[in-house]
Amino acid sequence: MAITEIVPGIHYVGVNDRTTTRFEGLWSLPQGVSYNAYLVVGEKIALIDTVEEAFGSRLEANIREVIGDRRIDYLVINHMEPDHSSSIATLRRIYPDLQLVANAKALQMVEGYYGVKGNAIEVKEGSTLDLGDGKSLSFHMIPMVHWPETMVTWCAEEQTLFSGDAMGTFGALDGGITDSQVDAERYWDEMRRYYACIVGKYGAPVQKALQKLATLPVRTICPTHGPVWQQHIGRVLDLYDRMSRYEGEPGVVIAYASMYGNTEQLAERIARELVSAGVRNIRLYNLSYADPSVVLRDVFRFDTLLVGGPTYNGGLFPPVGELLDKLAARCIPQRRFGWFGSFNWAGASVRLLGEFAQKMKWETLCDPIEMRQGFGEKMFDACHALACNVAEKLRNKA
């Protein structure tokens, strides 16, 4: 199975999941997801991470296809989230002498999740493990990217970094494993979406991790989801750097919800006015129907966000409130923000959206638009003013 050998002595033994519809029970998986695991083969053999337990038999078959009846000596645990760790107990039964290699926090979690303990090597920052035959591993802690026990593993001889969830993407692997064997273009948006949903809150820890890893001469990145990166390492690192600094590229996300279509017409008019003012990167989402992970992806990608919705029971229309909760949970420190809303007899949505902007300490764009009852020509001037202000801000940034 030659395609699995990524570099000499390092093999891919992961699996694809094309049946699970919600990652973490939350985030859609229209293109599936991969659970990546790797064998490092020297005189001794180390398995780096496992797969979700429903696919454990496939993991075992992949391992045996590479090493036959040889035993695995070490299981390196970079990250304890169950999509990567839930096969640990099964592997210990198959390979009774298997030694766990993990930091103290991870070893506690192994016992807490699976009741597995003993026969373990506790590693700390810079610890090394010699596999013989010119292969060694060293371990580097990157806590809160995105769990407290997270670490990465480095094989210096092959200049290969096993990065855990960092640099990973949604999307199963369609036959190939490395970025030269697949259509890499389709994974960039899936990387953004994965980052925004899973890692988005932890920009500062990601920055610390990137600074630490910058000292390593990396030629191959082996994440736990998505392709193995070789040709596009510079682009991957740049994308992670910009996302973890919350740096948005010029563009506008318009996210709205509407009960009877009046607020929707307001959003559509704003989008038309933006185009007339020269703005091209626009993403327009009806929050009652849009995939939340896609909306979050584009909020992380672009520097300007416009949110609108009607007043509902004296508060925010629920789909709008849900988006704001997701944004606040990710602690995004900087965006340009505009807002609009509607009401029948007592307005609240515009005021509450303004309070959200103040809480987030975002730059606000001109006066909000508040519409009483139905949409019509009376709203055209306000939409035009907002669009012109946004377009001017984008031009100044460019």
C-alpha positions as CSV (number, residue, x, y, z in Angstrom):
1,M,0.0,0.0,0.0
2,A,2.7,2.4,-1.2
3,I,0.4,5.5,-1.2
4,T,0.3,5.4,2.6
5,E,4.0,6.1,3.0
6,I,4.1,9.8,3.3
7,V,7.9,10.0,3.8
8,P,10.3,7.1,4.5
9,G,9.1,5.2,7.5
10,I,6.0,7.3,8.2
11,H,2.7,5.8,7.1
12,Y,-0.9,7.1,7.0
13,V,-3.3,4.6,8.7
14,G,-6.3,6.9,9.2
15,V,-9.9,6.5,8.0
16,N,-12.7,8.5,6.3
17,D,-16.1,9.2,7.8
18,R,-18.8,9.9,5.2
19,T,-21.8,9.0,7.4
20,T,-21.6,11.3,10.4
21,T,-23.7,14.4,9.7
22,R,-22.7,16.6,12.6
23,F,-19.1,17.1,14.0
24,E,-19.3,17.4,17.8
25,G,-23.0,17.1,17.3
26,L,-23.1,20.7,16.0
27,W,-21.2,21.4,12.8
28,S,-22.4,20.1,9.4
29,L,-20.2,17.7,7.4
30,P,-21.4,17.9,3.8
31,Q,-18.0,16.5,2.5
32,G,-17.4,14.2,5.4
33,V,-14.3,14.2,7.6
34,S,-11.2,12.2,8.0
35,Y,-9.7,10.9,11.3
36,N,-6.0,10.7,10.7
37,A,-3.5,8.4,12.5
38,Y,0.1,7.7,11.6
39,L,2.7,5.0,12.1
40,V,6.3,5.9,12.6
41,V,8.4,2.8,11.9
42,G,11.9,2.4,13.2
43,E,13.4,-0.5,15.2
44,K,10.3,0.2,17.3
45,I,6.9,1.4,16.1
46,A,4.9,4.4,17.3
47,L,1.3,5.0,16.4
48,I,0.4,8.7,16.6
49,D,-3.2,9.2,17.6
50,T,-6.1,6.9,16.9
51,V,-9.5,7.2,15.3
52,E,-13.2,7.4,16.3
53,E,-14.0,4.0,17.9
54,A,-16.8,3.2,15.3
55,F,-13.9,3.0,12.8
56,G,-11.5,1.1,15.0
57,S,-11.6,-2.1,13.0
58,R,-10.6,-0.2,9.9
59,L,-7.7,1.4,11.9
60,E,-6.5,-2.1,12.9
61,A,-6.7,-3.3,9.3
62,N,-4.7,-0.3,8.1
63,I,-2.1,-0.9,10.7
64,R,-1.7,-4.6,9.9
65,E,-1.5,-3.8,6.2
66,V,1.6,-1.7,6.9
67,I,3.4,-3.7,9.7
68,G,1.7,-7.2,9.5
69,D,2.0,-9.0,12.8
70,R,4.7,-6.7,14.3
71,R,3.6,-5.1,17.5
72,I,3.1,-1.4,18.1
73,D,5.4,-0.3,20.9
74,Y,4.1,3.2,21.6
75,L,0.9,5.1,21.2
76,V,1.5,8.8,21.2
77,I,-1.5,10.8,22.3
78,N,-1.4,14.4,21.0
79,H,-5.0,15.2,21.8
80,M,-7.6,13.5,23.9
81,E,-10.8,14.6,22.1
82,P,-12.7,11.3,21.5
83,D,-12.6,11.4,17.7
84,H,-8.9,10.8,18.1
85,S,-8.7,8.8,21.4
86,S,-11.8,6.6,21.6
87,S,-9.9,3.6,20.1
88,I,-7.3,3.6,22.9
89,A,-8.9,0.9,25.0
90,T,-9.3,-1.4,22.0
91,L,-5.7,-0.9,20.9
92,R,-4.5,-1.8,24.5
93,R,-6.4,-5.1,24.2
94,I,-5.0,-5.8,20.8
95,Y,-1.4,-4.8,21.9
96,P,-1.3,-5.5,25.6
97,D,2.3,-4.2,26.0
98,L,1.5,-1.0,24.2
99,Q,3.0,2.0,26.1
100,L,1.1,5.2,26.2
101,V,3.1,8.4,25.5
102,A,1.4,11.5,26.6
103,N,1.7,14.5,29.0
104,A,0.3,14.4,32.5
105,K,-3.1,16.1,31.6
106,A,-3.7,13.6,28.8
107,L,-2.9,10.6,30.9
108,Q,-5.4,11.7,33.5
109,M,-8.0,12.1,30.7
110,V,-7.2,8.6,29.4
111,E,-8.1,7.1,32.7
112,G,-11.1,9.4,33.1
113,Y,-12.6,8.6,29.7
114,Y,-11.6,4.9,29.2
115,G,-10.4,3.6,32.5
116,V,-7.0,2.9,31.0
117,K,-3.9,3.4,33.1
118,G,-0.4,2.2,33.7
119,N,2.4,1.3,31.3
120,A,2.8,4.9,30.3
121,I,5.6,7.4,29.6
122,E,4.8,10.9,30.8
123,V,6.4,13.5,28.5
124,K,7.1,17.2,29.1
125,E,8.2,20.0,26.8
126,G,11.2,18.8,24.8
127,S,11.0,15.2,25.9
128,T,12.3,12.7,23.3
129,L,11.7,9.1,22.3
130,D,14.2,7.1,20.3
131,L,12.7,4.6,18.0
132,G,16.0,3.4,16.5
133,D,16.9,2.9,12.9
134,G,17.3,6.7,12.5
135,K,13.9,7.7,13.8
136,S,13.2,9.7,16.9
137,L,10.3,11.8,18.2
138,S,10.2,14.9,20.4
139,F,7.2,16.5,22.1
140,H,6.1,20.1,22.4
141,M,3.2,21.5,24.4
142,I,0.6,23.7,22.7
143,P,-2.1,24.0,25.5
144,M,-5.5,25.3,24.5
145,V,-5.1,24.6,20.8
146,H,-7.8,23.8,21.6
147,W,-7.8,21.6,24.8
148,P,-5.5,22.0,27.7
149,E,-3.6,18.7,27.1
150,T,-2.8,19.3,23.5
151,M,0.7,18.8,22.2
152,V,2.5,18.2,18.9
153,T,5.0,15.6,18.0
154,W,8.1,16.3,15.9
155,C,10.2,13.8,13.9
156,A,13.4,15.7,13.2
157,E,15.0,13.1,10.8
158,E,12.0,13.4,8.4
159,Q,11.2,17.1,9.3
160,T,7.7,16.0,9.9
161,L,5.3,17.6,12.4
162,F,2.3,15.7,13.8
163,S,0.2,18.8,14.6
164,G,-3.0,17.3,16.1
165,D,-6.1,19.4,15.3
166,A,-4.0,22.4,14.3
167,M,-3.9,22.9,10.5
168,G,-6.7,20.4,10.1
169,T,-9.8,20.7,7.9
170,F,-13.3,19.3,7.5
171,G,-13.7,17.1,4.4
172,A,-12.9,13.5,3.8
173,L,-9.9,12.4,1.7
174,D,-10.9,11.4,-1.8
175,G,-8.3,8.7,-2.5
176,G,-5.2,10.7,-1.9
177,I,-3.6,11.6,1.4
178,T,-1.1,14.4,0.7
179,D,-2.0,17.8,-0.7
180,S,-0.3,16.8,-4.0
181,Q,-2.6,13.8,-4.3
182,V,-5.9,15.6,-3.8
183,D,-7.6,18.8,-5.1
184,A,-6.2,21.0,-2.4
185,E,-8.3,24.0,-3.4
186,R,-11.5,22.5,-2.0
187,Y,-10.0,22.3,1.5
188,W,-9.2,26.0,2.1
189,D,-12.8,27.0,2.9
190,E,-13.1,23.8,4.9
191,M,-10.0,24.8,6.9
192,R,-11.5,28.2,7.6
193,R,-14.8,26.6,8.6
194,Y,-13.0,24.1,10.9
195,Y,-11.0,26.8,12.5
196,A,-13.9,29.2,13.0
197,C,-16.1,26.5,14.6
198,I,-13.6,24.5,16.6
199,V,-10.5,26.6,17.3
200,G,-11.8,30.1,16.8
201,K,-11.9,31.2,20.5
202,Y,-8.2,30.4,21.0
203,G,-6.4,32.9,18.9
204,A,-3.8,33.8,21.5
205,P,-2.8,30.1,22.2
206,V,-2.6,29.5,18.5
207,Q,-0.2,32.5,18.1
208,K,2.0,31.1,20.9
209,A,2.0,27.7,19.2
210,L,3.0,29.2,15.8
211,Q,5.9,31.1,17.4
212,K,7.1,27.9,19.0
213,L,6.8,25.9,15.8
214,A,8.5,28.6,13.7
215,T,11.9,27.3,15.0
216,L,11.3,23.9,13.3
217,P,12.3,23.2,9.7
218,V,9.0,21.7,8.7
219,R,8.7,19.9,5.4
220,T,5.6,17.9,6.2
221,I,2.6,18.6,8.4
222,C,0.4,15.6,9.5
223,P,-2.8,16.9,11.1
224,T,-5.6,14.8,12.6
225,H,-8.1,15.9,10.0
226,G,-7.8,16.6,6.3
227,P,-4.8,16.4,3.9
228,V,-1.2,16.0,4.9
229,W,0.5,19.2,3.9
230,Q,3.7,19.3,1.9
231,Q,3.3,21.6,-1.1
232,H,1.2,24.2,0.6
233,I,2.8,24.6,4.0
234,G,3.4,28.3,3.6
235,R,-0.2,28.9,2.7
236,V,-1.4,26.8,5.7
237,L,0.8,28.6,8.2
238,D,-0.2,32.0,6.7
239,L,-3.9,31.2,6.9
240,Y,-3.6,30.1,10.6
241,D,-1.6,33.1,11.4
242,R,-4.2,35.5,10.0
243,M,-7.2,33.7,11.5
244,S,-5.6,33.5,14.9
245,R,-4.9,37.3,14.7
246,Y,-8.5,37.7,13.7
247,E,-7.4,39.6,10.6
248,G,-10.2,39.8,8.1
249,E,-9.7,40.5,4.4
250,P,-11.8,43.2,2.7
251,G,-15.4,42.0,2.3
252,V,-18.8,42.1,3.9
253,V,-21.0,39.5,5.5
254,I,-24.7,40.4,5.7
255,A,-26.4,38.1,8.2
256,Y,-30.1,38.6,8.8
257,A,-33.3,36.9,9.8
258,S,-36.8,37.9,8.7
259,M,-40.3,36.7,9.8
260,Y,-42.4,38.1,6.9
261,G,-39.8,39.3,4.4
262,N,-39.5,43.0,5.2
263,T,-36.2,42.8,7.0
264,E,-35.0,40.5,4.2
265,Q,-35.8,43.2,1.6
266,L,-33.8,45.6,3.7
267,A,-30.8,43.3,3.6
268,E,-31.2,42.7,-0.1
269,R,-31.3,46.5,-0.7
270,I,-28.2,47.1,1.3
271,A,-26.4,44.4,-0.7
272,R,-27.5,46.0,-4.0
273,E,-26.3,49.4,-2.7
274,L,-22.9,47.9,-1.7
275,V,-22.4,46.5,-5.3
276,S,-23.3,49.9,-6.7
277,A,-20.7,51.5,-4.4
278,G,-18.0,49.1,-5.8
279,V,-18.0,46.3,-3.2
280,R,-17.6,42.8,-4.7
281,N,-16.8,40.4,-1.8
282,I,-20.3,40.1,-0.3
283,R,-21.9,37.1,1.4
284,L,-25.6,37.3,2.2
285,Y,-27.1,34.8,4.7
286,N,-30.6,34.3,5.9
287,L,-30.0,33.0,9.4
288,S,-33.2,31.1,9.6
289,Y,-31.8,28.7,6.9
290,A,-28.1,29.2,6.6
291,D,-25.5,26.7,8.0
292,P,-24.1,28.4,11.1
293,S,-20.7,27.0,10.4
294,V,-20.6,28.7,7.0
295,V,-21.6,32.0,8.5
296,L,-18.9,31.8,11.1
297,R,-16.4,30.8,8.5
298,D,-17.1,34.0,6.5
299,V,-17.2,36.2,9.6
300,F,-13.6,35.0,10.3
301,R,-12.7,35.6,6.7
302,F,-14.0,39.1,6.1
303,D,-13.5,42.3,8.0
304,T,-17.0,43.8,8.0
305,L,-20.2,42.3,9.4
306,L,-23.8,43.7,9.0
307,V,-26.5,42.0,11.1
308,G,-30.2,42.6,11.0
309,G,-33.4,41.3,12.3
310,P,-36.9,42.1,13.5
311,T,-37.9,42.7,17.1
312,Y,-39.4,39.5,18.5
313,N,-41.2,39.3,21.9
314,G,-39.5,42.5,23.0
315,G,-36.0,41.1,22.1
316,L,-33.9,39.8,19.3
317,F,-35.4,37.4,16.7
318,P,-33.9,34.0,17.9
319,P,-31.7,33.2,14.9
320,V,-30.0,36.6,15.2
321,G,-29.5,36.1,18.9
322,E,-28.0,32.7,18.3
323,L,-25.4,34.1,15.9
324,L,-24.5,36.8,18.4
325,D,-24.0,34.2,21.0
326,K,-21.6,32.2,18.8
327,L,-19.7,35.3,17.9
328,A,-19.3,36.3,21.5
329,A,-18.2,32.8,22.5
330,R,-15.3,33.1,20.0
331,C,-14.1,36.4,21.5
332,I,-13.4,38.0,18.1
333,P,-11.7,41.3,19.0
334,Q,-12.0,43.3,15.8
335,R,-14.6,43.7,13.1
336,R,-16.4,46.6,11.5
337,F,-20.0,46.3,12.4
338,G,-23.2,47.8,11.0
339,W,-26.8,46.8,12.0
340,F,-30.3,47.2,11.0
341,G,-33.7,46.1,12.3
342,S,-37.4,46.4,12.1
343,F,-40.4,46.5,14.4
344,N,-44.1,46.9,14.4
345,W,-45.2,48.8,17.5
346,A,-42.2,48.7,19.9
347,G,-38.6,48.4,18.7
348,A,-35.8,46.6,20.5
349,S,-33.6,44.8,18.0
350,V,-31.6,47.8,16.9
351,R,-30.9,48.8,20.5
352,L,-29.8,45.3,21.4
353,L,-27.6,44.9,18.3
354,G,-25.9,48.2,19.3
355,E,-25.3,47.0,22.8
356,F,-23.7,43.8,21.4
357,A,-21.3,46.0,19.3
358,Q,-20.3,47.9,22.4
359,K,-19.7,44.8,24.3
360,M,-17.5,43.4,21.6
361,K,-15.7,46.8,21.2
362,W,-16.1,46.7,17.5
363,E,-15.8,49.6,15.1
364,T,-19.3,50.7,14.3
365,L,-20.4,52.0,10.8
366,C,-22.6,55.2,10.8
367,D,-26.1,55.1,12.3
368,P,-28.1,51.9,12.4
369,I,-31.1,51.5,10.2
370,E,-34.4,51.0,12.0
371,M,-37.5,50.3,10.0
372,R,-41.0,50.5,11.3
373,Q,-43.4,48.0,9.8
374,G,-43.1,47.5,6.0
375,F,-40.2,48.0,3.6
376,G,-40.5,50.6,0.9
377,E,-38.8,53.6,-0.8
378,K,-38.7,55.4,2.6
379,M,-35.7,53.1,3.4
380,F,-33.6,53.6,0.2
381,D,-31.6,56.6,1.5
382,A,-30.6,54.9,4.7
383,C,-29.5,51.8,2.9
384,H,-27.5,53.9,0.4
385,A,-25.8,55.8,3.3
386,L,-24.8,52.6,5.1
387,A,-23.5,51.0,1.9
388,C,-21.4,54.1,1.0
389,N,-19.9,54.2,4.4
390,V,-18.9,50.6,4.2
391,A,-17.4,51.0,0.7
392,E,-15.4,54.0,1.8
393,K,-14.0,52.0,4.8
394,L,-13.0,49.1,2.5
395,R,-11.4,51.4,0.0
396,N,-9.3,53.1,2.8
397,K,-8.1,49.7,4.0
398,A,-7.1,48.6,0.5
